[in-house]
Amino acid sequence: MNFKRKSGAIRKSFDYITTDSDGIFKIDYSSSKDKETGTFIRSPTFISEGHTWVIRYHPKGSNIEDNGAYISLNLELQSKGKFLCTIFSFRLLHNNGTWSSTLLPVDSVLRRSTCIFRGINSYHGFRAFIERSVLEAHYVREGLFFVSCDIKSSPSLLAELRSRFNNTCSSDVTLKRRRLDGCFRNYC
């Protein structure tokens, strides 16, 4: 996957670094950590898989009920597109210089999601990506931490999701299946 920087102002707390496979973002945690819960900072825009994206970073989380215990990360579509099926992941760079590489059920530092973006400004992500105390202890170094974002998007992903859904669907989700089938018929 090739990430391309799109023109635009770099946010004070967010910077973008290009690599061959992932988009790497440097986040100034020390200057953003005291923002109010629900407040977010958008990354600079970038292009991946032919679409324009930003990352929404909530230094004290996106949900007030979490009492600022977590950071939230979301991927937001900035370009036009209807029902864009996407697999994306966020990873953190550990203080020891290694990227997280395993999916854990809780307190994971590699989170992956498969979702359908429904048009411009739609976003998906992780309300409780990682506890702030864990982030500070293991991932913040000299006031900064690094996030890797990997995006895969393809029309064939939507067809694959439909196939998986049809193979695992039980009778108690018939209504949801009918709604999704309508979506799949129109956009596969």
LINFEN-V307330 format. One record per pair of residues at least 6 apart in sequence whose C-alpha atoms are under 8 Angstrom apart, sorted by sequence separation. I is the first residue (numbers start at 1). GAP is how many residues later the second one is. D is the distance in Angstrom with one decimal. If there is no record, write none. Layout:
<<I/GAP/D> <I/GAP/D>>
This chain:
<<17/6/6.6> <18/6/6.2> <46/6/5.6> <47/6/6.1> <93/6/4.6> <94/6/7.1> <102/6/7.9> <103/6/7.6> <104/6/7.7> <117/6/6.7> <139/6/5.9> <16/7/7.4> <17/7/5.0> <45/7/6.5> <46/7/5.4> <60/7/7.8> <61/7/5.7> <92/7/6.0> <93/7/6.5> <103/7/5.7> <117/7/7.6> <139/7/7.8> <16/8/6.1> <17/8/5.8> <45/8/5.6> <46/8/6.5> <60/8/4.3> <61/8/7.2> <91/8/6.7> <92/8/6.0> <102/8/6.4> <103/8/6.7> <169/8/7.5> <16/9/4.6> <17/9/7.3> <45/9/4.9> <60/9/6.6> <61/9/5.2> <62/9/7.7> <91/9/5.9> <100/9/6.1> <101/9/6.5> <115/9/7.4> <15/10/5.6> <16/10/6.3> <44/10/6.3> <60/10/5.9> <61/10/4.4> <62/10/6.0> <91/10/7.7> <100/10/5.9> <5/11/7.8> <14/11/6.9> <15/11/5.1> <43/11/5.4> <44/11/8.0> <59/11/7.6> <60/11/5.2> <61/11/4.7> <14/12/5.9> <15/12/6.5> <42/12/6.2> <43/12/5.2> <59/12/5.0> <60/12/7.3> <113/12/7.3> <5/13/7.8> <14/13/4.7> <42/13/5.6> <43/13/6.5> <58/13/5.6> <59/13/6.8> <4/14/7.5> <13/14/5.6> <14/14/6.4> <42/14/4.7> <43/14/7.7> <57/14/7.3> <58/14/4.9> <3/15/6.7> <13/15/4.7> <41/15/5.7> <42/15/6.4> <57/15/5.9> <58/15/6.5> <111/15/7.9> <3/16/7.5> <12/16/7.9> <13/16/7.3> <40/16/6.0> <41/16/5.2> <56/16/7.9> <57/16/4.9> <3/17/7.5> <40/17/5.2> <41/17/6.5> <56/17/5.7> <57/17/6.7> <92/17/5.8> <2/18/6.2> <3/18/7.8> <13/18/6.7> <25/18/7.9> <40/18/4.3> <55/18/6.8> <56/18/5.0> <91/18/5.7> <92/18/6.9> <111/18/7.5> <1/19/7.0> <2/19/6.4> <3/19/7.1> <13/19/6.6> <39/19/5.8> <40/19/6.9> <55/19/5.6> <56/19/6.3> <90/19/7.7> <91/19/4.5> <162/19/7.7> <1/20/5.4> <2/20/7.7> <3/20/6.1> <38/20/6.4> <39/20/7.5> <55/20/4.7> <56/20/6.9> <90/20/5.7> <91/20/6.7> <109/20/7.3> <1/21/7.2> <37/21/7.3> <39/21/7.6> <54/21/6.1> <55/21/6.0> <89/21/6.8> <90/21/5.5> <108/21/7.5> <109/21/6.7> <37/22/7.4> <38/22/7.0> <39/22/7.9> <40/22/7.8> <53/22/7.0> <54/22/5.3> <89/22/5.4> <90/22/6.7> <107/22/7.6> <108/22/6.9> <162/22/6.9> <37/23/4.8> <38/23/6.0> <39/23/7.1> <53/23/5.6> <54/23/6.8> <89/23/4.1> <107/23/5.8> <35/24/6.6> <36/24/6.5> <37/24/5.6> <38/24/4.2> <53/24/4.8> <54/24/6.9> <88/24/5.7> <89/24/6.3> <107/24/7.2> <34/25/7.5> <35/25/6.9> <37/25/6.1> <38/25/6.1> <52/25/6.2> <53/25/5.1> <87/25/7.2> <88/25/5.5> <159/25/7.4> <33/26/5.3> <34/26/7.6> <37/26/6.9> <38/26/6.8> <51/26/7.4> <52/26/5.1> <53/26/7.2> <87/26/5.7> <88/26/6.6> <158/26/7.3> <14/27/7.8> <16/27/7.6> <32/27/6.2> <33/27/6.8> <37/27/5.9> <51/27/7.5> <52/27/5.1> <87/27/4.3> <13/28/7.8> <14/28/7.6> <15/28/7.0> <16/28/6.8> <51/28/5.8> <86/28/5.7> <87/28/6.5> <14/29/5.6> <15/29/7.0> <85/29/7.4> <86/29/5.6> <159/29/5.8> <11/30/7.9> <14/30/7.2> <29/30/7.6> <37/30/7.5> <85/30/5.9> <86/30/6.1> <158/30/6.2> <11/31/7.4> <37/31/5.9> <85/31/4.4> <86/31/7.3> <11/32/6.6> <84/32/5.3> <85/32/6.4> <156/32/7.6> <10/33/7.4> <11/33/6.6> <45/33/8.0> <83/33/5.6> <84/33/5.0> <155/33/6.6> <10/34/5.4> <83/34/5.4> <84/34/6.5> <9/35/6.7> <82/35/7.2> <83/35/4.6> <84/35/7.6> <8/36/6.6> <82/36/5.2> <83/36/6.7> <8/37/7.0> <81/37/7.3> <82/37/4.9> <6/38/7.7> <7/38/7.4> <81/38/5.1> <5/39/7.9> <6/39/5.6> <80/39/5.8> <81/39/6.7> <5/40/6.7> <6/40/5.1> <77/40/7.1> <79/40/7.6> <80/40/5.1> <5/41/4.6> <6/41/6.5> <79/41/5.4> <4/42/5.7> <5/42/6.3> <77/42/7.1> <78/42/5.2> <79/42/7.8> <3/43/6.6> <4/43/5.0> <77/43/5.5> <78/43/5.4> <95/43/5.7> <3/44/5.5> <4/44/6.8> <77/44/5.3> <78/44/7.9> <94/44/6.0> <95/44/5.1> <3/45/5.0> <76/45/5.9> <77/45/5.7> <94/45/4.8> <95/45/6.9> <2/46/6.2> <3/46/8.0> <6/46/7.9> <76/46/5.7> <77/46/6.3> <93/46/6.3> <95/46/6.4> <1/47/7.0> <2/47/7.4> <76/47/4.1> <92/47/7.1> <1/48/6.9> <75/48/5.4> <76/48/6.7> <74/49/6.2> <75/49/5.6> <74/50/5.3> <75/50/6.0> <74/51/3.9> <73/52/5.7> <74/52/6.1> <93/52/7.0> <72/53/7.6> <73/53/5.4> <74/53/8.0> <92/53/7.5> <93/53/5.5> <72/54/5.6> <73/54/6.8> <92/54/5.8> <93/54/6.6> <72/55/4.7> <92/55/4.8> <93/55/7.8> <71/56/7.3> <72/56/5.5> <73/56/6.4> <91/56/5.6> <92/56/6.3> <70/57/7.8> <71/57/6.1> <72/57/5.2> <90/57/6.4> <91/57/5.0> <70/58/5.3> <71/58/5.8> <72/58/7.6> <90/58/5.4> <91/58/6.7> <70/59/6.6> <71/59/5.9> <89/59/7.9> <90/59/4.7> <70/60/5.4> <71/60/6.5> <89/60/5.7> <90/60/6.7> <70/61/4.2> <71/61/6.2> <88/61/7.1> <89/61/5.3> <69/62/5.6> <70/62/5.0> <88/62/5.4> <89/62/6.8> <69/63/5.7> <88/63/4.4> <63/64/7.0> <68/64/8.0> <69/64/7.6> <87/64/5.9> <88/64/6.2> <62/65/5.9> <86/65/7.0> <87/65/5.2> <61/66/6.3> <86/66/5.7> <87/66/6.4> <61/67/6.8> <86/67/4.4> <85/68/5.9> <86/68/7.0> <84/69/7.1> <85/69/6.5> <84/70/7.6> <85/70/6.8> <84/71/7.4> <86/71/7.2> <60/72/7.8> <85/72/6.0> <85/73/5.4> <84/74/7.9> <49/102/7.2> <48/103/6.9> <49/103/6.6> <49/104/6.1> <83/104/6.9> <29/111/7.3> <31/112/8.0> <30/113/4.8> <29/114/5.4> <30/114/6.9> <28/115/6.1> <29/115/5.3> <28/116/4.6> <29/116/6.7> <27/117/5.6> <28/117/6.8> <26/118/6.8> <27/118/5.4> <26/119/5.9> <27/119/6.1> <26/120/4.6> <27/120/7.7> <25/121/5.5> <26/121/6.6> <24/122/6.8> <25/122/5.1> <24/123/5.7> <25/123/6.3> <24/124/4.5> <25/124/8.0> <23/125/5.6> <24/125/6.4> <22/126/6.1> <23/126/5.2> <22/127/5.7> <23/127/6.6> <22/128/5.1> <21/129/7.4> <22/129/7.9> <1/150/7.7> <1/151/7.7>>
